C-alpha cells in the first residue's frame, strides 16, 4: 500500500488527538490520561495528509497555528484570526514543480517537459531532470491508487491561509531560491538556517549495551588512515538501491584504487549475496564495508575522510559538504536529489556519476572515474578548494544560528 494511503487512514485518530490537545485539560505535568497540560502553538506534520485542512478548520475557534515540516523544509500556514494549516515538500522540487497557477499557465504533459528548467525560472539554471528522473516526476501529476495525484495533495495545502514558508536552508546555500519561491507562491519564504550538526570528537557510548560494537573496528581503521584519504560511501535510507546497483558500485570502488568506508544498506527484499565474489578480500586494507549502524556525522567529521559518495539527500549534503567541506561524488536516485546534484556540480564542489538516460543504470567504470576525479586526479584540488570555500560561508555556525533565532522571532508573532 502506498504511504499516502496509509496516511489517509489516520485522519480520524489525528482529529481526536488535535481536539484533545486543544482542550488543554491535562495535569500540571502533562501526563494526564485526558488532554494536555497546555494547548499547542504548532503541530508538525508531513505534506501527504491533505485532510489536515478540515481538521484545522474544525478548531477555528481555538485560533491555533499549525506547522508542518519534513526534513528539508516546512510551511507554516498561519492566520491571526483563523485556525490555519500547512504542509511541506522538498525545497528544489518546491521550485521545480511550481504552484497550481503556474502549471495551469504553463502546462507540462510529457517527460521531456521536465528535462528543462520550468518557464517561471527566468535565470540560467541547472534545475532540470534527466530522462529517467523526468518520467517519475511526470507521474506525480497523474492520479494514483489513492484516488488523487501527489501534486493535488501538495497543492491542497496551499490554501489562502498559508502565510509563511520556512526552508531548512539559507540564501548563501541557494542564492536565488528564496526570491523565486516568494514570487512563485506569493507569500514570505523564510530561512530556518541549515540546522548544522554539532562537532563530533568521539562517542563514549561505543561500548554501551545494545550498541553495534563492531563499528569500533571501522573507527580504528579510520584512525590509521592518512588525512583526507578516505571516501565515505552512503546512499541514505530511502534510495531504491538494487542488487545491480550494489555490484556496480562495488566494482567502481575496487577499480578506483581509493580508500573507502562504505555504509551498505541491503536492498529491500534481497536476502542473497550482494557483493561480488572475493570483493572484500581484494580490497582488504584499503576498504571497509559496514552493513550495520553507522553514525554518519561522526564519520564525515573524521580527519581521514576527504570526500563523500552520496545520493545527494539534503540532510547528507548539509552534514558533509556544508558542515565539513567534503567534495562530493554524486549518485542521485529520487525526488530532488538529481536537482541538488546538478546544483552542486554547477558550484564546482562535486561530480555526478554518469547514468543511462533511459533506465538510470550506471557502470562501475564510471563510478571509478568519478571517485578518482574527486580523490586523485588533478581536478580534485579545485573541487576540494571550492568545497572548502563554500563551507566557510555556509558552515558559519553563528550565521546559521542567527537565521534560526530570527525564525523563532518570526513565529512568535503568530502565537
C-alpha positions in Angstrom: 0.0 0.0 0.0 1.2 3.5 -0.8 2.4 5.6 2.1 -0.1 8.4 1.3 -2.9 5.8 1.5 -1.6 4.7 4.9 -1.7 8.3 6.0 -5.3 8.7 4.8 -6.4 6.1 7.4 -5.1 8.3 10.2 -7.5 11.2 9.7 -10.0 10.2 12.4 -7.4 9.4 15.2 -5.5 12.6 14.4 -8.6 14.7 14.6 -9.2 13.2 18.1 -5.6 14.0 19.1 -6.0 17.6 17.9 -9.3 18.0 19.8 -7.7 16.6 22.9 -4.6 18.8 22.6 -6.7 21.9 22.0 -8.8 21.1 25.1 -5.8 21.6 27.2 -7.2 19.6 30.1 -4.1 17.8 31.1 -2.5 17.8 34.5 0.4 20.0 35.6 3.0 17.6 34.4 1.3 17.0 31.1 0.8 13.3 31.8 -2.9 13.1 32.4 -4.9 10.4 30.7 -7.1 13.0 29.0 -5.8 16.2 27.5 -2.5 18.1 27.6 -1.1 20.4 30.2 -1.2 23.3 27.7 -2.6 24.0 24.3 -0.2 23.5 21.3 1.1 26.5 19.4 2.1 24.5 16.4 1.6 21.0 15.0 4.3 19.4 13.0 3.3 17.1 10.1 4.3 15.8 6.7 2.7 17.0 3.5 0.9 13.8 2.4 -2.2 14.1 4.7 -4.0 16.7 2.7 -7.0 16.1 5.0 -5.4 18.3 7.7 -7.4 21.3 6.4 -10.8 20.2 7.5 -9.4 19.2 10.9 -7.7 22.6 11.3 -10.9 24.4 10.3 -12.9 22.5 12.9 -10.6 24.0 15.6 -11.1 27.5 14.1 -12.4 28.9 17.3 -9.2 27.9 19.1 -7.1 30.2 16.9 -4.2 27.7 16.9 -1.4 27.7 14.5 -0.3 24.6 12.6 3.2 24.0 11.5 4.0 21.1 9.1 7.7 20.1 8.5 9.7 17.4 6.9 13.4 17.2 6.9 14.2 19.6 4.0 11.7 22.4 4.7 8.4 23.4 6.2 5.5 25.6 5.5 3.6 27.4 8.2 0.0 28.3 7.4 -0.8 31.0 9.9 -3.6 33.5 10.3 -4.1 35.7 13.3 -7.8 35.2 13.2 -8.3 31.7 12.0 -7.1 28.2 12.6 -4.5 27.6 9.8 -2.8 24.6 8.5 0.2 23.6 6.4 2.4 21.1 4.7 5.8 20.5 3.1 7.9 19.1 0.2 11.5 19.2 -1.0 13.0 22.6 -1.4 14.2 22.4 -5.0 11.2 20.3 -6.0 9.1 23.0 -4.5 10.5 25.4 -7.0 10.7 23.0 -9.9 7.1 21.6 -9.5 5.6 25.0 -9.1 2.3 26.3 -8.0 -1.1 25.2 -9.4 -1.5 28.6 -11.0 2.0 28.3 -12.6 1.2 24.9 -14.0 -2.1 26.0 -15.4 -0.4 28.8 -17.2 2.4 26.7 -18.4 1.1 23.1 -18.7 3.7 20.3 -18.9 2.4 16.9 -20.2 5.4 14.9 -21.3 8.6 13.7 -19.6 10.6 16.0 -21.9 8.9 19.0 -20.3 10.6 18.1 -17.1 14.1 17.8 -18.7 14.4 21.6 -18.9 14.0 24.3 -16.3 10.4 25.4 -15.8 9.3 28.6 -17.5 8.9 30.5 -14.2 12.7 30.2 -13.6 13.9 33.3 -15.6 17.6 33.0 -14.9 20.3 30.5 -16.0 19.6 27.3 -14.1 20.6 23.6 -13.9 17.2 22.8 -12.4 16.2 20.0 -14.7 15.8 16.3 -14.6 17.4 13.5 -16.6 15.1 11.4 -18.7 14.8 8.5 -16.2 14.0 11.0 -13.4 11.6 13.0 -15.5 9.2 10.1 -16.0 8.8 9.7 -12.3 8.2 13.5 -11.9 5.6 13.4 -14.6 3.8 10.6 -12.7 3.3 13.0 -9.8 0.8 14.9 -11.8 -1.4 11.8 -12.6 -3.9 10.3 -10.2 -2.6 7.2 -8.3 -4.2 4.4 -6.3 -5.1 6.8 -3.6 -7.6 8.5 -5.9 -5.7 11.7 -6.4 -2.3 12.8 -7.7 0.6 13.6 -5.4 0.6 17.2 -6.8 -3.1 17.6 -5.9 -2.2 16.7 -2.3 0.7 19.1 -2.5 -1.4 22.0 -3.9 -4.3 21.3 -1.5 -2.0 22.5 1.3 -1.6 25.9 -0.4 -4.9 27.4 0.6 -5.1 31.2 1.1 -4.4 30.9 4.9 -0.9 29.9 4.2 1.1 32.9 5.4 4.6 31.6 5.5 7.0 29.1 4.0 10.1 28.0 6.0 13.1 26.4 4.4 15.8 24.4 6.0 18.3 26.4 4.0 19.9 29.9 3.7 20.5 32.4 0.9 24.2 31.6 0.9 23.5 28.0 0.1 20.8 28.7 -2.5 21.1 32.4 -3.5 18.2 32.7 -5.9 15.8 30.2 -4.4 14.2 32.5 -1.7 13.1 35.3 -4.0 12.0 32.8 -6.6 9.7 31.0 -4.2 8.4 34.2 -2.6 7.2 35.3 -6.0 6.0 31.9 -7.2 3.9 31.2 -4.1 3.0 34.8 -3.2 4.0 34.6 0.4 7.1 35.1 2.5 9.8 32.4 2.3 11.9 32.5 5.5 15.2 30.6 6.1 15.5 28.4 9.2 19.2 28.1 8.6 20.8 24.8 7.8 20.5 23.4 11.3 24.1 22.2 11.2 25.1 19.1 13.2 27.4 19.8 16.1 31.0 18.7 16.1 31.7 15.1 17.0 35.0 14.4 18.7 34.2 10.9 20.0 31.5 8.7 21.3 31.7 7.4 24.8 28.8 5.1 24.1 30.6 2.9 21.6 30.6 0.1 24.2 27.2 0.7 25.6 24.8 -2.2 25.8 22.8 -2.7 22.7 25.2 -0.6 20.5 26.7 -2.4 17.5 30.2 -2.6 18.8 31.7 -3.9 15.6 31.6 -0.2 14.4 34.6 0.4 16.7 36.6 -1.7 14.3 35.8 0.8 11.5 36.7 3.7 13.7 40.1 2.2 14.5 40.6 1.6 10.8 39.8 5.3 10.1 42.2 6.3 12.8 45.0 4.5 10.9 44.4 6.1 7.5 46.2 9.3 6.2 44.4 12.6 6.5 41.6 13.2 3.8 42.5 9.9 2.1 39.1 8.1 2.5 35.9 8.5 0.6 32.8 7.7 2.7 30.1 5.9 0.8 26.4 6.1 1.8 23.2 6.3 -0.1 20.7 7.1 2.6 17.7 5.2 3.9 15.2 5.9 1.1 17.1 5.5 -2.2 15.7 2.5 -4.1 19.0 0.7 -4.4 19.0 -2.6 -6.2 21.4 -5.6 -6.1 22.7 -4.5 -9.6 23.5 -1.0 -8.2 25.4 -2.5 -5.3 27.5 -4.7 -7.6 28.4 -1.8 -9.9 29.2 0.4 -7.0 31.5 -2.3 -5.6 33.2 -2.7 -8.9 33.7 1.1 -9.2 35.2 1.3 -5.7 37.5 -1.6 -6.5 38.6 -0.1 -9.8 39.2 3.3 -8.3 42.0 2.2 -6.0 40.8 4.7 -3.4 40.4 4.0 0.3 36.8 3.8 1.3 34.3 3.2 4.1 31.0 2.0 2.7 27.8 2.1 4.8 25.9 -0.6 2.8 22.2 -0.9 3.2 20.8 -4.1 2.0 18.2 -3.7 -0.8 14.6 -4.4 0.2 13.6 -8.0 -0.4 17.2 -9.1 -1.2 18.5 -11.9 1.1 21.3 -13.3 -1.1 24.9 -12.4 -1.5 25.3 -8.8 -2.5 29.0 -8.1 -3.1 31.0 -9.6 -6.0 32.8 -12.8 -5.1 36.1 -12.1 -3.4 35.4 -8.3 -3.3 36.2 -7.8 0.4 39.4 -9.9 0.1 40.6 -7.9 -2.8 40.1 -4.5 -1.1 41.2 -5.6 2.3 43.3 -3.0 4.0 42.0 -0.1 1.9 38.3 -0.6 2.1 35.8 -1.4 4.8 32.1 -2.4 4.2 29.7 -1.8 7.1 26.2 -3.3 6.9 25.2 -2.3 10.4 24.7 1.0 12.2 27.0 3.9 11.1 26.9 7.3 12.8 27.3 9.4 9.7 28.1 12.7 11.3 30.9 11.1 13.3 32.3 9.5 10.1 32.3 12.7 7.9 33.8 14.6 10.8 36.8 12.2 10.9 40.1 13.7 9.7 40.7 10.7 7.4 37.6 11.4 5.4 38.2 13.6 2.3 35.1 13.1 0.2 31.6 11.7 0.2 29.9 9.4 -2.4 26.3 10.3 -1.7 22.7 10.1 -3.0 22.5 13.9 -2.5 19.8 14.0 0.1 19.6 17.4 1.5 20.5 16.3 5.0 23.5 14.4 3.9 24.6 17.4 1.8 24.4 19.6 4.8 26.3 17.2 7.0 29.1 16.5 4.7 29.7 19.5 2.3 28.2 22.4 4.2 29.4 21.4 7.6 32.8 19.7 6.9 33.6 20.9 3.4 33.8 17.5 1.7 33.6 17.4 -2.1 31.0 15.0 -3.5 30.7 12.1 -5.8 27.0 12.2 -6.6 24.7 9.3 -7.3 21.1 10.7 -7.0 18.1 8.4 -7.1 14.7 10.1 -6.3 12.8 13.3 -5.6 15.0 16.4 -5.6 18.3 14.5 -5.3 19.1 15.0 -9.0 18.4 18.7 -8.8 20.7 19.0 -5.8 23.4 17.1 -7.6 23.2 19.4 -10.6 23.3 22.5 -8.4 26.4 21.2 -6.5 28.2 20.3 -9.8 27.5 23.8 -11.1 29.1 25.2 -8.0 32.2 23.1 -8.6 32.0 21.1 -5.4 31.2 17.7 -6.9 31.0 15.3 -9.8 27.8 13.3 -10.8 28.2 9.7 -11.8 27.0 9.3 -15.5 23.9 7.2 -15.9 22.0 5.7 -18.8 19.4 8.4 -19.7 16.6 5.9 -20.3 16.8 3.5 -17.4 19.1 5.2 -14.9 21.6 2.4 -14.7 25.3 3.1 -14.2 28.6 1.3 -14.7 31.3 0.5 -12.3 33.8 2.1 -14.6 32.0 5.4 -14.4 31.9 5.2 -10.6 35.6 4.6 -10.6 36.3 7.6 -12.8 34.2 9.9 -10.7 35.8 8.7 -7.5 39.3 9.2 -8.9 38.2 12.7 -10.3 37.3 13.8 -6.8 40.0 11.9 -4.8 43.1 11.5 -7.0 43.2 13.4 -10.3 44.5 17.0 -10.7 40.9 18.3 -10.8 40.4 17.1 -7.2 42.3 20.0 -5.9 39.9 22.5 -7.4 36.9 20.6 -6.1 38.3 20.4 -2.6 39.2 24.1 -2.7 35.7 25.1 -3.8 34.1 22.8 -1.2 36.2 24.4 1.5 35.4 27.9 0.4 31.7 27.1 0.3 31.9 25.5 3.8 33.5 28.6 5.2 30.4 30.7 4.1 27.5 28.4 4.8 29.1 26.5 7.6 29.4 29.6 9.8 27.5 28.4 12.9 27.0 31.9 14.2 25.3 32.9 11.0 23.2 29.8 10.8 22.1 30.2 14.4 21.1 33.8 13.7 18.7 32.5 11.0 17.2 30.2 13.5 16.8 32.9 16.1 15.2 35.2 13.5 12.8 32.4 12.6 11.8 32.0 16.2 11.1 35.7 16.5 9.0 35.5 13.3 7.0 32.6 14.7 6.4 34.4 18.0 4.4 36.9 16.0 1.9 34.1 15.2 1.4 33.0 18.7 
